[in-house]
Amino acid sequence: MLLHRKQWQSGEPIKLEFTIPVFEPLPPQYYVRCTSDRWSSCAGHLAVSFRHLLLPRDSEKAANTDLLDLTPLPVSALGDARFEALYV
């Protein structure tokens, strides 16, 4: 995700949503770490506790979705000879 200067200078909280796979046995906590790829020493981390985590009853079934049987596109679908050359 790309954050722009206006977003973080506004002082408003920035909400990020993502999925993390959880396996049995549950660990006591996960550490979420954010690091800037442009600013040196710009990083943050948060410990997310699983102490009171309630998983859905069918969590094993809902954890993954089946892949669709799709036909891959040809390399020419990239529409750029430079990119197509990477796959020759």
N, C-alpha and C positions, 0 to 999 in steps of 0.2 A: 504494500500500500504506500502511496506517495502522499506525504503531508506537505502542504504549502505553508509559507511563512504566515499568511493571514490566519490560517487555522490555529496555529499554536500561539500566536501573539494575541489572539482575542481573549485568552484566559478561560474560554469555555472548555469543558471536558471533551475529549475526543473518544468516541466509542468505537472499539474494534471488536468484531465478532469473528471467531474462527473455531474450528473443530479440532479437538485433540483426542486421539484414540486412548481409551482407558482399558487396561487389562487387569485381570485378577491375578494375584492379590493386589488390591489397591495400594499404591504408595501413599505415604502420609501426606505428601504435598508435591506439587509441580512448581518449578520456577519458570516464570515467563520473563524473558530478557529481550529488550529492544535496544538496538544499536544503530547509530547513524552510519551510513556509508560515505558521508561527505564531511562531517564535522568530527574532529578528533576529540576524544573523551566525552562524547555526547551519548550517554547510554542510561538505561533505567532497568530496574528489575522488580518483580513482584512475586511473592510466594503465595500460591493458591492452595489453600488447605482442602484436603478431601475428608476431613474429620466428620463432617455432617452431610456428606454427599449422598443423595438418594438417586439411584439409577432406576430407569424404567424396568418393569418386570421382564419384558422381552428384549433386554438390551443386547443379548447375544445375537438375536435375529436382526435387529435394527442397526447393528454396527456397520455392516457393509451392504452395498447394493451390487447386484449382479451387473457385469459388463454387457453392453449390447454387442451383438454380432454385426459389426459395421465393416464395410469395405474401405480400406485406406484410399485416400486421394492420390493421384499421380503427382510426381515431383513438379510437373509443369503447372500445377495449380498454384504454386508459389508466385508465379507471374514475374519473377525477376531472375535473370540468368545468373547473377552473382550467388543468390541463395540456392538455386538449382544445382550449381557447380559443387556445393558442399555435399550433395548426396549422390554424386556420380562415382 
